[in-house]
């Protein structure tokens, strides 16, 4: 169940978990035409589905230009755009915090 929470397309995804826990998250943008400042578009990579095909755009025109280029390059699939999440881009350190602990191995 935890891995399903990580999928943005699930109804009870990690955004719902963050909201339930009272943890602030970047605001969602309603769609490409609502992009007014730097935003990040989150969707899967076209061929390596566990990878991400994220890109940034600061306007609807930049969004369309990048979509055209990334679809032509095979990085993203046009069919995935309908389920893509667009959210405000928050400046800060880029890092993905993953933690694993196993009591089977001593530290």
N, C-alpha and C positions, 0 to 999 in steps of 0.2 A: 504494500500500500504506500509506503514512503516513496518508492521510486515513481509511482503514478502521480504523486503530488508534485514532482519535479516537472511534469509535462504541462506546458502552458495551455494546452488544449483541453485539459480535464476541467470539469466544473469545480471540483474542490482541489485547486492547484496551490502552489506555494504562495501565491498572492493572497488567497483566502486564509491560509495559515498565518501569514504575517499580519493580516488585518485582525484576525481573531486574537492574536497575541499582543496587539497594540503596537506593533513595530512599524515605523514609518517606512514607506517605499516610494520610489519615483511615481509621479502621477501618470496615468495612462492618457494617451492622446487618442481622440475619437476616430481618427482615420488620416490618411495621407493629406487630404485637403485641410485638415485642422493643424498641421505642423506650422508653428509660428516661431520656433527657436530650435536650437540643436536638440535633436531627438535621436533615439536609438530604435532601430527596427529589429525585432527578435523573431527569427524563424529558423527552421532546420536547414542544414546544407542540402543541396539538391540530391546528391548521390550518397554521401556519408551521413546517414540520418541521425547518428548520435552526435555529430559535429554541428556547430551552429553556423548559420549564414548571416550573422549580424552585420548591419551597416548603419551609418549615421546619415542624417539629412537635416538641414536647417530650414527647408522650405518645400512646398509641394513640388516645385519644379526640380529641385535637386533630388527629391525622392524618386520622381519618374525617370530622371536621367540615370540614376544609380540602378534602379530596377532594370531598365533596358540593358545596361551594361552587364550586370550580374547574371541576368537570365541568359543573355547571349553567350556569356563565358561558361555557363553551366554551374555556377556557384549556388544559385537559388533557382527554385522552380516557380513559375508563375502561379501554379495551382496552390502553392503554400501561402501566397500573399493574403488570401482571405482570412486565414487564421493567425496571421502574424500579429504580434503585440508591438505597438508603438508606444514609447514612453519618453518622458523628459530625460535628457542625458544629464547625469549628475557628475560634475568634475570631481576627481579624487583618484587615489591610487587604484590601479587596475589589478585586482587579484581575486582569485577564486579560492575561498577557504574550504579545504577538504580535510577532514580529520578521521583517522581510523585508529582504533585501539583494540588490541586483542589480548585477553588475559592468558592466552596460550603461549605467548612469548614474553619472557621477562624484559623489562625496559632496558 
